[in-house]
Amino acid sequence: MQHEAQDWKQHYKAMKRWKDRAIEASQGISKRESVGWLIDSTTADDFGRAYFIWAHSLRDWLIKSETVEQKKLDDLLFDQDAWKNVRDFANKTKHSIITQNPKDPNWISGMSIDANALLRGEHGVEPYVYIGGRLINFGEAVLEVDKMWECVLAELGLSGASK
C-alpha cells in the first residue's frame, strides 16, 4: 500500500483520539458495589498501549508518505527520552520481547490502589508504567509523548496537523 501525503494526518488524528481515550482511562475506574469495590485496571493499560502503538507508527507514516526524510526525522527523535519510551512501549506490546537497542526491555505497567483513599470515598486508583528507573502515571507518560510529537512536528513545519 502506497502511503499518500495526507494519510499521515489521518493517522495523527487517530493517534490523538487514542490519546484522549488513554487519558480518560488513566483516571482509573473504581466504584463501590454491593459486593465490594469494582476496580478496572485493564482499560487504562489497553488504551495506553494502543496509543503508544499509534504514536510509534506515526514515524513510519511520515517517512513512507515522503513528508519527511527518514534521517531528518530520526535525528529529531534520537535524543528524545519520550521517543525511546514510546518505541519500547510499542515494541514490547507488539512483540513481547524487545531486541533492538531498548531503553528498558523490562518495563512494566500496572495499577496502584490506595485502599484508604477508596474507603474515604476518594479516588484511589492510578495506572502507572515503570520504565528506565522512573515510575510514571500512565496518563503523564501519554502526555509526554504527545508533547514530544507536537514539538517534533512544529520543528518540521507540520504543526497544523491537527487542524
N, C-alpha and C positions, 0 to 999 in steps of 0.2 A: 504494500500500500504506500503510495506516494503521500507524504505529508505536505499539505498546502500551507502557504504562508499564514493564512488566517486560522488554521486549525490549532496552533499553539495558544491562541487567545481563548478558544473554546475550552481547551484543556486547562488553562489558567483559571477561567471562571468556574469550572467544575472543581478544581483544587480549592478555590475559595469557599465553595459550598460545603466541601468536606471539612474545611477549617471551621466553619460555623457549626456544623454538627458536632465536631470533636470538642469545641469549646463549650457548647451547651452540655454535652455529656460529661465533660470533665468537672462539672459542678458536683458530680456524684449524685446518685439516686438512692435515697433511703426514705422509707416511710414506715410508720408504725402500723402493724397489722394485729389482728386478734391473736395470732399465733406467735407473735414476736416481731422482730424487725425484718423488713424486706430490703436487702441491700443489693443493688445491681452493680457488679464490678466488671461486667463484660462490655457494656455498651461503650464506655469511655475508651477502653482498650481497643475495641473493634474499630471505632470511628477514628481514633488517633492513628492506628496503624494504617487505615485506609488513606487518611490524609497524608501520611509520610510517603506512601507509595505514589500518590498523585504528585506530591511535591518533588520527589526524586525524579520522576519521569518527565517533569517539565523540561529538564535539561535536554533530554533526547528530542522532545518536540521542538525546542528552539533550534537545535542543530539540524535535525532532519528536514525541517521546513526551510532551511537555509536562511533563517532570520538572523542567526549569529554564527560566526566562525567558532568551531569547537575550541581551538586554542585560546581565543579571547575569553570565551565563557569559562573554560576550565581555569584560566589564570585568575579570573574574578572569584571563582568558588573555592580555589585551593586553600586560602588562608582562613576561610570562614569555619569557625567551630560548628555553627549551626548546620553547615553543609555536611561536615563529617558525621554529625549526629543523624541527619536525615538519611544519609547514604547507609549508615549502619542499621537504622530502624527499618528502612525499606528492604534492604537485602536480607536481614535476618528474618523478617516477616515472610518474605517470598521463598527463601531457601533454607531456613533453619540454621545453617552454618555459614559464617562469613569467612571467605577465603582470600579476598583481595584487599590487603592493607587496611584492616579495620582500625577505627579509633578504639573501640571497645567491643570485641566479639562476644562478650558475655553479658551485655546489658540485659536488664530485666525490667518488667513493668509489673505493677501491682496496685493494690488498694490499701490505703491506710485508714483504719477505722478507729475513731475516738469514741468508745462506748460511753464515757461520761458525758460527752457533748450530746450524744444521741439521747441519753436519759434526761438531760436538761431541756430537750426539745430543740437543740441547736443542730446545725449542720455538722456532721461528724465523719463525713466520708470524703476522702481525697485520693483520686487516682494519681499515681506517680510513675516515673521512669528513673532508673538508676543507671547512669552511663558516664564513663570517664571519671569516676570518683565523685560525681555530683548526683544528689537526689533532687529531682526536678518535678514539680507539679506537671502533670501531663498537659494541661492547658497552657502553662507557661512555655513548655517545650514546643508546642504547636505555634504559639505566638512568636517565639524566637525565629523559627523557620520562616514564618510568614513575613516577618520584618526583613529577614535576610533577602528573600526573593524580591520584596519591594525595592530594597536598596540596589540589588544587582540589576533589576530591570530599569531602574532610574539611571544607573550608570551607563546602561546600554542605549539610553534614549527611548525606552519602551514603557515608560511609567504610566502611560494612558491605557494600559492593557485592560484594566477593569471597567473601562467606560464603554 
